[in-house]
Structures are given as C-alpha cells and as structure tokens.
Amino acid sequence: MRFDVEGRWRNGDALKLAYMVKAAVARVRQDQVLIDLRRVATPPDAEGKFLICDRLRRALTHKTRVVLVAATDLVDNDEVPYGLPLCPDIALFAGERDALRWLGVSSMEESTRV
C-alpha cells in the first residue's frame, strides 16, 4: 500500500496520518506500507522533527512494515531503535528504489493519495 502525502505539514498531522494508515491497512489487510513524504512542505516556523515514526509505532501492529521516503531531517527515525518488540518495523530512505527493495517488492501496486 502506498500513501503519497503532499502539502504543508501542520501540528497533529503525524497522528492523523498514522490513523489513516491504520484504517487503510486494516481495510485491505496489507502489512507493507510505503509513505512518500517528499512533497511535504515544512512550515517556516517549524522547529525539530515530525514525530511520524513515533505515531506509526503507536498506531500500527508489530506485523506491519513501513517505509518512509523523506528527507532525514524531516522525520524522527533517529531516536527509536530498529526491531522494537511488538512495534512495526519502520525504515527511512531518501529514494523510492531502496525503500521498495527493503520491503522486498518491485513496485507498489495499490496507491492511496493523502
């Protein structure tokens, strides 16, 4: 499953996105998700990183594998270790090809635009 996210990122959007992903994953019974954040605009007054990894880990089951395609300075992936028990695996990549390779797929067949 694929989510293409675009537009200006606002406070609370990480939680909204995490629950949108959770609902979609449950509806179509998928366990692999690609979230493309390359077209997200950072507000000029924003400080720090968006807590999308934290929100996804709280919302999704441990069987889910999530790959984020985004700039490393945008997301909070560096603060949470890989392979936490009972949490989904989340990886961050700058490009889509490496992200798909990590998921073990050649292309994302279903696309959900957010």
N, C-alpha and C positions, 0 to 999 in steps of 0.2 A: 504494500500500500504506500502511496506517495502523497505527501502534503507539500504544496508549493505555497509558501507564505510570503506576502508582499505588503508593503505599506509602512506607515510609521508605527513603531513599537511603543506601546503605552504601558504604564504600570498596571499589572494584573493580567496582561496578555499571555504570559507564560502559563499561568494557571488555566486560563480559558482554553489555550491550545492543548494543554495536557488532557483536559477532559473531553475536548473534541476528538482527539486521537483515541482516547479510551473508548468512547462511544462507537467510533467507526471500526476499531479493531474488534470489539465485541459483536458488532452487527455483521461483519463479513467474515469473522473468525480467522483473522490473519494474525501471524505472530512476528512479522517483519515489517518495519516501517522506515521509510526514508522521509525526512523532513528537511526541505530545502529552504534555508533562511537567507540566501544570498541577496534577495531583493527586499530585505527588511531595512528600513531607514531608522537610524538611531536619532532620537530627539537631540537637539543641540545642547540641552541642559542635562542630559543623562550622565550619570556617574556610575562606575562599576559595571558589572556584567549582568546579563539577564539570567535569571535562575531557572532556565528551561530544563536543564538536566535534573535539578532537584525536584521540580514539579512533575516531570515524567516518571522519575523513580517512585514518587509517592502515589501516582495515579495508576500506573500500569503493573501488570503481574510479572513475576520473575521469568516467565516463559517468553516474554516479548524481547525482541532485539530491535533496537532503534539506532539509526544512523542519522546524524545531523550533518548537513552540508552548510557550512557557515565559516565566517572569519573567526579565528581562535580568540580574538579579543572581544567577541560579542557574547559568548556563552560561558557558563560556569563549569565546564567539564574538568578543569584542572584541580578542583578542590575535592572531588569524590573519587575514590579508588575504583578501579575496574574489578568486576567479579564479586560485588557485594551479595551476600546470601539473601534470597527472597526479594531481590530487586532486578528489574530488567537490565540487560546489558545495553549500554549507550556508548557510542563512539562518535568522535568528531573528525570530520575530514574537510579539507578545503575544496576538493573536487569530487564530482559525482562518480567517476570511474572507480576510484579507490573505495568509495563508500559502497558501491554495488558489489565490488569484489569482497569486501568484508562481510556483507550479507550473504554472499555465495550465490548471487543471481546475476544474469546478464543484462536484464532491463526490468524496470518496474512496470508491470502490466496494467495495474489499476491506478489511476491518478485521481486524487481528491484535491481540488483547489480551494484554499482557505484565504 
